[in-house]
Amino acid sequence: MEEAPISAGPGPRPGKGRSIALGQLNTQEAPPPRASSGMDELDRVLGGGLVAASAILVGGDPGIGKSTLLLQAVAAFATKGLKTLYISGEEAAAQVRMRAARLGLSQAPVALGADTNLRDILTTLDTERPDLVVIDSVQTMWLDTVDSAPGSVSQVRAAAHELVSFAKRRGVSVILVGHVTKDGQIAGPRVVEHMVDTVLYFEGERGHQFRILRAVKNRFGPADEIGVFEMTGTGLAQVANPSALFLSERGTPAPGSVVFAGIEGTRPMLTEIQALVAPSPLGTPRRTVVGLDGARLSTILAVLEARCGIPFAGMDVFLNVAGGMRVQEPAADLAVACALLSAREDVALPADTVVFGEISLSGALRPVAQAENRLKEAQKLGFCAAIAPKMVKPAPHPGMDVKQMPDLAGVVGQIFGAG
């Protein structure tokens, strides 16, 4: 029996769509044009400069310096010839002008507005036709077509969609400032991060002068790239050599202090990892971590006990990355283990030694990416020894004594004489 075709149901049938243009994977296209701000650290994080018609989301803790950074950025782009607008939904125009005067940016050709009605803002942008606009912040924007309060999930989603669509339609680059939750994630629906081309996080500790601008998503450049800034009385200053700055306060070698040769994005970065191990008066010893993953610390402690016979039961363990830096790559495992062993055995590593390597659950040391760049950066800063895993392609390093270790037990025996 022949089946009847399925009916589309009552009501008008949708019109036929048009065919879309198709291309081949080998089609050659010119790279997108970029505008440079002249701030090398900002341009690095953006992937080489600002791409026209791109949408960028910037998040960070309250008071960390997002508005200061973006005011400096729009002033830099405006000085380079871009028509820029700064729309503030959180502060009055007078407050923004006071900040600009403190930063010495009052003469920058930046148009300033203070409003939260997105319909009025989009009308203004359509009239002004800027090259770049900053919306500070997207959580304060509201649309009269959405029946909910500003900052709600519906309003944030709708506002972000309108602004990103406007950016693509009119060729305007849009930077959205986003609030963050207590967990450090950008507040609001996760779909906002999927809408934009680039997601940047502005990180740092209030007690430190260093600030890190980190790309966690970038359709026009490498993700996990970072830019380093220093908070000064006149705004954020770029840090061209962050390794030297992070190690500048390092004094005489002390037990528990180890220099880690890491990679942040495409940039080699040397940071100091500090550990303190002390007898615990508590039934459950404390494990306090700042700047590293606490779960990773627990894993390394377990490997030290199970594979090397070095227990940390009954001992409080405190771990810290100096300077307010956050270290996320597994290559820091060996540096953390060496810091813990150094603190526990009260033995300081030589001041001219850097450490890197990933530790497996078996206690073996795994090779890590860009080992050559790590060693070159260390050598450039005066380090002449390294403790590392066995490299896949060992290269000669004149003046650099590289101790290639097969496993964690070898490090414990040869370097610390423990176990």
Beta strands, then each sheet from edge to edge (+ up, - down):
strand 1: 34-35
strand 2: 50-51
strand 3: 55-60
strand 4: 84-88
strand 5: 110-114
strand 6: 132-136
strand 7: 173-178
strand 8: 198-203
strand 9: 210-218
strand 10: 226-232
strand 11: 235-238
strand 12: 257-264
strand 13: 267-279
strand 14: 287-290
strand 15: 315-321
strand 16: 353-355
strand 17: 358-359
strand 18: 365-366
strand 19: 385-389
strand 20: 401-405
sheet 1: 1+ 2-
sheet 2: 5+ 4+ 6+ 7+ 3+ 8+ 9- 10+ 11-
sheet 3: 14+ 15+ 13- 12+ 16+ 19+ 20+
sheet 4: 17+ 18-
end
